[in-house]
């Protein structure tokens, strides 16, 4: 667990509680991770912010405060997390974090941290913008806020919630797991298949790698339930990574999954 320095400016828990502002499901999950006090969770949040193109300042300000408090004297085990955090702040394209990243670049921080801060700084426009003020967020107070939105789910329910909510980093990790261990249930498989069906023709660049892994994961179904979907993606997806990683021949005579069978919005609503 990382340590937090005392802050001059302290906002009340009521103001900064995760329930005090409207966040999407993915943003809420990342927020909860950022305030968990766990480095692994902070890194996952930063990766998710990159993967999902998150640009909500209410989430990013928390990440910025974590970076501000830790970049200068970070121990070796913390460097990768801070590097990911710097990358996330840059890939938002939000000039709000330009001064913070500039300070990091010009500091005596570890070269890895300065390297990622410099890359991120180049990604930010030079337009005028209100800059994040270091110390504006009291991380100690936020850390006490309750965790919400599906965080208590486990097993298949958690997997379906993550898939239905479109959490790219979670979906990718699940797909990678299924590639080696198989899909745990038809419910989970169908939810994953519906996500794939809705995105393999229209997915954006930040989704390509995740979609490729999803196709590989679906292909492990022993009954070939997703055969028709996968073969159509292999032939017709405009995404090269998807066509490359979807096998062109899968054993199985059905019944095949029909796109639209699972209502992802309803799944998310029921499990939230």
C-alpha positions in Angstrom: 0.0 0.0 0.0 1.4 3.4 -1.0 1.8 6.1 1.6 0.2 9.6 1.3 1.8 12.9 2.4 -0.2 15.4 4.3 -2.1 17.8 2.1 -2.6 21.5 2.7 -5.9 21.6 0.9 -8.4 19.1 2.2 -11.8 18.6 0.6 -14.5 17.0 2.7 -15.5 13.3 2.3 -19.0 14.4 1.3 -17.6 16.4 -1.6 -15.2 13.8 -2.8 -17.1 10.6 -2.2 -17.5 8.5 -5.3 -21.2 8.8 -4.9 -21.0 12.6 -5.1 -20.7 12.8 -8.9 -22.0 10.9 -11.8 -19.6 8.4 -13.2 -20.1 5.7 -15.8 -19.7 2.1 -14.6 -16.1 1.9 -15.9 -15.1 5.3 -14.5 -16.6 4.2 -11.1 -14.5 1.0 -11.1 -11.4 2.9 -12.0 -12.1 5.5 -9.3 -12.5 2.7 -6.7 -9.3 1.2 -7.7 -7.4 4.5 -7.5 -8.6 5.1 -3.9 -8.0 1.5 -2.8 -4.5 2.1 -1.5 -3.2 -0.9 -3.5 -0.5 -0.3 -6.2 -1.7 -3.2 -8.3 -5.2 -1.7 -8.4 -3.8 1.8 -9.2 -1.9 0.3 -12.2 -5.0 -1.5 -13.4 -6.9 1.8 -13.2 -4.3 3.6 -15.3 -4.3 0.8 -17.8 -8.1 0.9 -18.0 -8.1 4.7 -18.4 -5.7 4.2 -21.4 -7.8 1.3 -22.9 -11.1 3.0 -22.5 -10.0 6.5 -23.5 -11.4 7.8 -20.2 -11.3 11.6 -20.1 -13.3 12.4 -16.9 -11.4 14.9 -14.8 -13.1 13.7 -11.6 -11.3 10.4 -12.1 -8.1 11.7 -13.7 -7.6 14.3 -10.9 -7.3 11.5 -8.4 -4.7 9.8 -10.6 -2.9 13.1 -11.0 -2.7 13.5 -7.2 -1.3 10.0 -6.8 1.4 10.8 -9.3 2.1 14.2 -7.7 2.6 12.7 -4.3 4.8 9.8 -5.4 6.8 10.5 -8.5 9.8 12.1 -7.0 10.8 9.5 -4.4 9.2 6.4 -5.7 10.8 3.1 -4.8 11.6 0.7 -7.6 8.5 -1.4 -7.1 6.3 1.7 -7.6 7.9 2.9 -10.9 5.9 0.9 -13.3 2.6 2.1 -11.7 3.7 5.7 -11.9 4.9 5.3 -15.5 1.4 3.9 -16.5 -0.2 6.8 -14.6 1.8 9.3 -16.5 0.9 7.6 -19.8 -2.7 7.7 -18.9 -2.6 11.4 -18.1 -1.1 12.1 -21.5 -3.3 9.8 -23.6 -6.4 11.7 -22.4 -5.2 14.6 -24.6 -6.4 16.8 -21.7 -4.1 19.9 -21.3 -5.2 20.1 -17.7 -2.2 17.9 -16.7 0.5 19.7 -18.7 2.0 21.6 -15.7 2.2 18.4 -13.6 3.9 16.4 -16.4 6.3 19.3 -17.1 7.3 19.4 -13.5 8.0 15.6 -13.6 10.1 16.0 -16.8 12.2 18.7 -15.2 12.6 16.9 -11.9 15.1 14.5 -10.5 12.6 11.6 -10.7 13.7 8.2 -11.9 14.5 8.2 -15.6 11.7 5.8 -16.4 9.1 8.1 -14.9 10.6 11.2 -16.7 10.6 9.2 -19.9 6.9 8.5 -19.8 6.0 11.9 -18.6 7.9 13.4 -21.5 6.1 11.2 -24.0 2.7 12.1 -22.4 3.6 15.8 -22.5 4.1 15.6 -26.2 0.6 14.2 -26.6 -1.1 17.2 -24.9 -2.2 20.3 -26.8 -0.7 23.7 -25.9 -4.1 25.3 -25.6 -4.9 27.3 -22.5 -6.6 25.2 -19.9 -7.2 25.3 -16.1 -4.4 23.3 -14.7 -4.7 20.6 -12.0 -3.5 22.1 -8.7 -1.5 19.6 -6.7 -3.0 19.1 -3.3 -6.6 19.8 -4.4 -7.6 16.3 -3.5 -7.3 14.7 0.0 -6.5 11.1 -0.9 -6.7 10.0 2.7 -10.3 11.1 3.0 -11.3 9.6 -0.3 -9.7 6.3 0.6 -12.4 5.9 3.3 -15.2 6.3 0.8 -17.4 3.2 0.2 -16.8 1.1 -2.9 -19.8 0.6 -5.1 -21.1 -0.5 -8.5 -20.5 -4.2 -8.7 -17.4 -4.3 -6.6 -18.8 -7.0 -4.3 -19.5 -9.4 -7.2 -17.5 -12.6 -7.6 -17.2 -15.4 -10.1 -19.4 -15.5 -13.2 -21.4 -12.5 -12.0 -18.3 -10.3 -11.8 -17.1 -11.5 -15.2 -20.5 -10.8 -16.8 -20.7 -7.4 -15.2 -17.2 -6.4 -16.4 -18.0 -7.6 -19.9 -21.4 -6.0 -20.1 -20.1 -2.7 -18.8 -17.5 -2.7 -21.5 -14.4 -2.5 -19.2 -11.7 -3.2 -21.8 -8.9 -4.0 -19.4 -11.0 -6.6 -17.6 -12.4 -8.0 -20.8 -8.9 -8.5 -22.1 -7.8 -10.2 -19.0 -10.8 -12.5 -18.9 -10.3 -13.4 -22.6 -6.6 -14.2 -22.0 -7.6 -16.4 -19.1 -10.3 -18.3 -21.1 -7.7 -18.9 -23.9 -5.8 -21.1 -21.6 -8.5 -22.4 -19.2 -11.7 -22.3 -21.2 -14.9 -20.4 -20.8 -16.3 -21.1 -17.3 -20.0 -21.2 -18.3 -22.3 -20.6 -21.2 -23.7 -17.5 -19.5 -20.3 -15.9 -19.4 -19.5 -17.1 -23.0 -22.7 -15.7 -24.4 -22.1 -12.4 -22.7 -18.6 -12.2 -24.1 -19.9 -13.3 -27.5 -22.5 -10.5 -27.5 -19.8 -7.9 -26.7 -17.8 -9.3 -29.6 -20.7 -9.3 -31.9 -21.4 -5.6 -31.2 -17.8 -4.5 -31.7 -15.9 -6.7 -34.2 -17.0 -4.7 -37.2 -17.1 -1.2 -35.6 -14.5 -1.3 -32.9 -12.1 1.6 -32.4 -8.3 1.3 -32.4 -8.0 1.1 -28.6 -10.3 -2.0 -28.7 -8.4 -4.0 -31.3 -6.2 -6.0 -29.0 -9.0 -6.8 -26.7 -11.3 -7.9 -29.5 -8.5 -10.2 -30.9 -8.1 -11.9 -27.5 -11.9 -12.2 -27.2 -12.1 -14.1 -30.4 -9.3 -16.5 -29.3 -11.1 -17.0 -26.0 -14.5 -17.7 -27.7 -12.8 -20.3 -29.9 -12.0 -22.5 -26.9 -15.6 -23.4 -26.4 -15.7 -27.2 -26.8 -19.1 -27.3 -28.5 -18.2 -24.7 -31.1 -21.1 -22.5 -29.9 -19.5 -19.4 -31.3 -18.3 -20.9 -34.6 -20.6 -18.8 -36.9 -19.7 -15.6 -35.1 -16.0 -16.3 -35.2 -15.9 -17.4 -38.8 -17.9 -14.3 -39.9 -15.4 -12.1 -38.0 -12.4 -13.9 -39.6 -13.9 -13.2 -43.0 -15.6 -9.8 -42.7 -14.1 -7.8 -39.8 -12.3 -4.7 -41.1 -9.9 -5.0 -38.1 -6.8 -6.8 -39.1 -5.9 -8.0 -35.6 -9.3 -9.7 -35.3 -9.1 -11.4 -38.7 -5.6 -12.6 -37.8 -6.4 -14.1 -34.5 -9.9 -15.5 -35.2 -9.4 -19.1 -36.5 -11.0 -19.8 -39.9 -12.2 -23.3 -39.0 -13.8 -24.3 -35.8 -15.3 -27.7 -35.0 -18.9 -27.8 -33.8 -22.4 -28.3 -35.3 -24.3 -25.9 -33.0 -26.6 -24.7 -31.9 -24.7 -21.5 -32.5 -25.0 -18.3 -30.5 -27.2 -15.7 -32.2 -26.1 -12.1 -31.9 -28.6 -10.0 -29.9 -29.6 -12.9 -27.6 -28.0 -11.2 -24.6 -29.0 -7.7 -23.6 -25.8 -6.2 -22.2 -27.5 -3.1 -20.8 -29.9 -5.3 -18.9 -27.1 -7.6 -17.6 -25.2 -4.6 -16.3 -28.3 -3.1 -14.7 -29.2 -6.4 -12.9 -25.7 -6.9 -11.5 -24.9 -3.3 -10.7 
